[in-house]
Every structure is written in C-alpha cells, then in structure tokens.
Amino acid sequence: MGSEIPLGYMLNRSRRVFKNQMASELREKKIDLSFEQYVILKLLHFNTNLIQQDLADRLQKDKSIIVRHINCLLEHNYVVRVTNQADQRKKNLTLTSDGVAILNQMKVIAADVTNKLLVGVSETELQIFQDVLLKIQENGDAEEYLCILGDQVEKREIS
C-alpha cells in the first residue's frame, strides 16, 4: 500500500491540528488550561478513585508530566486530593464544582472544534475513518482503547 505521505506523520499532524485549535479556542475564551488537562478533567469526572499514577498509566505519560498538570488543576481549584479509604497512603483526585463547571465549558469548545474540523466530512467518511483507526490499533496489538464519547468514558476491548 503506497502512500506519498507516511501514515504516522498524517496521524500525528491531525492530532496537532486538533490540539492547536483547542489551545487557540481556550485562549480566546480566557481558559488557562491545556488539552491534556481537559482530558484529565474528563477522566476524573467519570473515575472518582483515580490517583496520579493511574492517570499516568491511562494517558501513557510520564508521572512528572501528570504531576505538573495536576498541580495546575489544584491551583485553579478544579481538583482536590482526597485520602483513599482503602489505602490511607493514596490520594484520589476528585473534581470540585469549579472543575465540573470548567469541564462543561471545555466540552462545548471541544465539540465546536470537532465540528469545525469535520466540515465537509460526511457521516459515512467519518465512520470509515473511525473504523480504519480502530483497525490500525488492532493491528498494532492494542488490547484496549479509551472511549470518550459525550459524557461517557469507558475502556473497550478491541475485537
């Protein structure tokens, strides 16, 4: 299968385009958070028992990077650390009411960016694109993928 532009480049470039558009919209709306912090807020919204290491594992990021993001969210009062009832040494990360409010604002921005970037893409083309991405993940031996749809986050097995 010969393509003039390498697949890895196209995938990475598309990710950057989305992140850059999100960053631009967030700046315009005076929201001092990154796309990565949006993803963290979204994960915490649906998983109330996560600790920093869990986030690092799920996002496949170095723990020090996650700590920087969490510290920013703590400074803005969007998350708090709560002692884990089962293991007193662990601190779960929990969204505050401010965190839920900013997450809701960011969801609207993400939907707007998505709609803007998908102008001219038919439902059929989008479905094919999603199917191809899942096939790539399957061929790469990905055992699961993180599904963030609307107000749901779930891990699904790739079959």
Residue pairs with C-beta under 8 A, 6 or more apart in sequence:
7 136
17 117
18 35
18 113
18 114
18 117
19 35
21 113
21 116
21 117
22 35
22 38
22 109
22 110
22 113
23 34
23 35
25 109
25 112
25 113
26 32
26 33
26 34
26 35
26 106
26 109
29 105
29 109
31 102
31 105
31 106
31 109
32 76
33 41
33 72
33 73
33 76
33 78
33 102
33 106
34 69
36 59
36 61
36 69
37 69
37 72
37 73
38 103
38 106
38 110
39 59
39 148
40 55
40 59
40 66
40 69
40 70
40 73
41 73
41 78
41 79
41 95
41 99
41 102
41 103
41 106
42 103
42 107
42 148
42 153
43 50
43 55
43 58
43 59
43 153
44 50
44 79
44 93
44 94
44 95
44 99
45 95
45 99
45 100
45 103
45 153
46 152
46 153
47 54
47 153
48 92
48 94
49 84
49 92
50 58
50 92
50 93
51 84
51 90
51 91
51 92
51 93
52 63
52 66
52 67
52 70
52 91
52 93
53 63
55 61
55 66
55 70
55 93
56 62
56 63
56 65
56 66
58 146
59 66
70 79
70 93
73 79
73 99
74 80
74 81
76 98
76 102
77 96
77 98
77 99
78 95
78 96
78 98
78 99
78 102
78 103
79 93
79 94
79 95
79 96
79 99
80 93
80 94
80 96
81 91
81 92
81 93
81 94
82 91
82 92
82 93
82 94
83 90
83 91
83 92
84 90
84 91
84 92
95 103
118 126
121 129
134 145
134 158
137 145
137 158
138 158
138 159
142 158
143 157
143 158
144 155
144 156
144 157
144 158
145 155
145 156
145 158
146 153
146 154
146 155
147 153
147 154
147 155
147 156
